[in-house]
């Protein structure tokens, strides 16, 4: 009686440089907040140093006891040196990465490697000049059209359009 050997289980992925080990193989999605600051018709985006290595809204995990808005503004300051005032909710994104690298599970044995739910706020720039940091390898002010030439987080251009509308609307 011959049976085919099961394929070997994939070796656990090690954290990438700058990535915390406790973010891999999460038991549940991790909650993050981000902020698209608007200045002169452009939004501030940052190229991440940890996976996913793409241009995105500056942001990060919400700390226990911290509000979503406070987390978004804190992350914006920490990652870029920019201060802003929240003008509304631009929307949300979800980032799910599978162990075997696909956008969906390859098979029943494939495991979730990373899963983030990101609440993205729109904000008006108040102060500070955008600068790189330990979490942002590059920063730039861009229009949604200019983002088409960048490797951006899926859905970022639509969030940027919403952020521009919210930040440029007259204050109530």
Secondary structure, DSSP 8 states (H G I E B T S, - for coil): ----------------TT--GGGSS-SS-EEEEEEEEEETTEEEEEEESSSS-SEE-EEEE--TT--HHHHHHHHHHHHHS-EEEEEEEEEEEEEEEETTS-SS-SSTT--EEEEEEEEEEEEEEEE------SSEEEEEEE-HHHHTTS-B-TTHHHHHHHHHHHHHS---
